[in-house]
Amino acid sequence: MPQLNPSPWLAIFLFSWLIFLTVIPPKVLAHTFSNDPTSQSTETPPTSSWAWPWY
């Protein structure tokens, strides 16, 4: 059964993970968001009750 011979498949597996771990993380970490969240004030805005007629 050739599937049980780990010599070519193990090397391909390790080499592909080496490529993934060296190429993908810098690309992901270099990503910048287009709209950075702005800090909001801690003051709560004044609220008023709504006078809706419910009839």
Beta strands, then each sheet from edge to edge (+ up, - down):
end
